[in-house]
Amino acid sequence: MAATAVRYLRSVGAAPAAAPPFDALPRPVLRTVGEDERLPVAPAEFRRVLGHFASGVTVITAHDEEGGPAGFACQSFASLSLDPPLVVFMVARTSTTWPRIARAGAFCVNVLGADQDGLCRTFAVSGADKFAGVAHTPAPVTGSPRLASVPAWIDCTIGTVHTGGDHLIVVGRVEALGAEDHGDPLLFHRGRFGRFEG
């Protein structure tokens, strides 16, 4: 019936009735977070409180074809996924080592042992030749430096990189790994190195 009416109106040239005008919804107000809405956390207090969380210590290394071995000390490291096997570490956007690791496209996580705080300090210094006198061999898949005598190592390719405030969140796919079944890890807690007791 409706189809017949439409055909009739078309045959006599009648124009369909115009839709009635309507009022558009008001545009949403877009704004940033106001200063009075921010949580007042001072950087020093942030570090002090978060320092109560004890963490392990690692050295992230890579082999940069242009500049040779590169690495930095990192306590912001964690396992992320079992299937597929993924790990994650965080690095400051201001890091001068990160561009070299990114260029390599791969890295090795060297988990430090309880007696390797000196090695950590070596890789925490900016601008120095961090590998001077440090024994290492190529990791089996990526060729990233695997430091001698570390209790564990994880050889990875870079999967994705995300932004996280003043840091980058680097996700790596595990290609190979290995560990010794003895020795305690190096711990970092409230600005000091430590080890398990008991």
C-alpha positions in Angstrom: 0.0 0.0 0.0 2.8 2.4 0.9 4.7 1.5 -2.2 1.6 2.3 -4.3 1.3 5.7 -2.7 4.9 6.5 -3.3 4.6 5.6 -7.0 1.5 7.7 -7.4 3.2 10.8 -5.8 6.2 10.4 -8.1 4.0 10.1 -11.2 2.2 13.4 -10.4 5.4 15.1 -9.4 4.6 15.8 -5.8 7.6 16.5 -3.6 7.9 14.7 -0.3 7.2 16.9 2.7 10.3 18.5 4.2 11.4 17.2 7.6 10.6 19.6 10.4 13.6 21.6 11.7 15.3 20.4 14.9 17.6 21.9 17.4 21.1 20.4 17.4 22.5 19.3 20.8 25.0 21.7 22.3 28.7 21.0 21.5 30.5 19.4 24.4 33.0 21.5 26.3 36.5 20.2 25.8 39.1 21.1 28.4 42.3 19.9 30.0 42.7 18.9 33.7 42.9 22.0 35.8 45.8 22.6 38.1 43.4 22.4 41.1 42.4 18.9 40.0 45.8 17.4 39.9 47.0 15.2 42.8 49.7 17.3 44.6 52.5 14.8 44.6 56.0 16.2 44.8 58.7 14.2 42.9 60.8 13.7 46.0 57.8 12.3 47.9 56.9 10.1 45.0 60.4 8.6 45.0 60.5 8.2 48.7 57.2 6.3 48.9 57.8 4.2 45.8 61.2 3.4 47.2 59.6 1.1 49.7 58.9 -1.3 46.9 61.9 -3.6 46.7 63.0 -4.6 43.2 65.5 -6.6 41.4 68.3 -5.0 39.3 69.1 -5.6 35.7 71.4 -4.3 33.0 69.7 -3.9 29.6 72.2 -4.4 26.7 72.2 -4.2 22.9 74.6 -4.3 20.1 74.4 -1.2 18.0 75.9 -1.8 14.6 77.0 1.9 14.4 78.4 2.3 17.9 79.1 -1.1 19.3 77.7 -2.4 22.6 75.3 -0.2 24.6 73.7 -0.7 28.0 72.1 0.8 31.1 71.2 -0.2 34.6 67.4 -0.8 35.0 65.3 -1.7 37.9 62.0 -1.1 36.1 61.8 -4.6 34.6 59.1 -7.3 34.8 57.7 -10.3 33.1 54.6 -9.5 31.1 53.1 -12.5 29.3 53.6 -16.3 29.2 52.0 -16.9 25.8 53.6 -15.3 23.9 56.6 -14.9 26.1 57.0 -11.2 26.7 58.9 -9.0 29.1 58.8 -5.2 29.7 61.2 -2.5 30.9 60.9 1.2 31.3 63.5 3.8 30.2 63.5 7.6 30.5 62.8 9.5 27.4 66.0 11.5 28.0 68.2 8.3 28.0 71.1 8.6 25.5 71.4 4.8 25.5 67.8 4.1 24.4 68.1 5.3 20.8 71.0 2.9 20.3 68.9 0.0 21.7 66.0 1.0 19.5 68.3 1.1 16.5 69.5 -2.4 17.3 65.9 -3.6 17.5 66.8 -6.1 20.2 68.2 -6.3 23.7 69.4 -8.7 26.4 68.2 -8.4 30.0 71.0 -9.3 32.4 69.7 -10.1 35.9 72.3 -9.1 38.4 73.4 -11.2 41.4 73.8 -10.1 45.0 77.5 -9.4 44.6 77.2 -7.4 41.4 76.3 -3.9 42.7 79.6 -2.6 41.3 78.5 -3.8 37.9 75.2 -1.9 38.3 77.0 1.3 39.2 79.2 0.9 36.1 76.1 0.8 33.9 74.3 3.6 35.8 77.0 6.2 34.8 76.1 8.3 31.7 78.7 9.0 29.0 81.4 6.6 30.2 82.7 3.5 28.4 80.5 1.1 30.3 81.9 -2.0 28.8 85.5 -1.3 29.6 86.8 -4.4 31.4 83.4 -6.0 31.5 83.4 -9.6 30.0 80.5 -10.5 27.8 79.5 -12.8 25.0 76.8 -12.5 22.3 73.4 -13.7 23.3 72.4 -16.7 21.1 69.6 -15.1 19.0 70.1 -11.4 18.8 73.8 -11.1 19.5 73.2 -8.5 22.3 75.9 -8.5 25.0 75.3 -11.2 27.6 77.3 -10.2 30.7 79.6 -12.8 32.3 78.6 -14.3 35.6 75.0 -13.0 35.8 72.5 -15.4 37.4 70.0 -15.0 34.5 69.6 -13.5 31.1 66.8 -13.0 28.6 67.5 -12.4 24.9 64.7 -10.4 23.3 63.6 -8.6 20.1 61.7 -5.3 20.5 58.0 -5.8 20.0 56.2 -2.5 20.8 57.1 0.8 22.5 54.5 2.8 24.4 54.6 6.2 26.0 54.2 6.5 29.8 54.7 10.1 31.0 58.4 10.9 31.1 59.3 7.3 30.3 58.9 4.8 27.5 57.5 1.3 28.0 59.4 -1.2 26.0 57.8 -4.6 25.3 60.2 -7.4 24.2 59.5 -10.8 22.8 61.6 -13.5 24.4 63.7 -15.4 21.9 66.0 -17.3 24.3 66.9 -17.3 28.0 68.9 -19.0 30.7 69.6 -19.1 34.4 71.9 -20.5 37.0 70.1 -22.4 39.8 72.2 -20.9 42.6 73.0 -17.4 43.9 70.9 -14.6 45.3 69.6 -11.7 43.3 70.7 -8.1 43.8 67.9 -6.1 45.4 67.3 -2.3 45.5 65.3 -0.8 48.3 65.0 2.7 49.6 68.0 3.9 47.7 70.3 1.1 48.7 71.4 -2.3 47.4 70.7 -5.4 49.5 70.2 -9.1 49.4 68.1 -11.8 51.0 68.8 -12.9 54.6 67.6 -16.0 56.4 
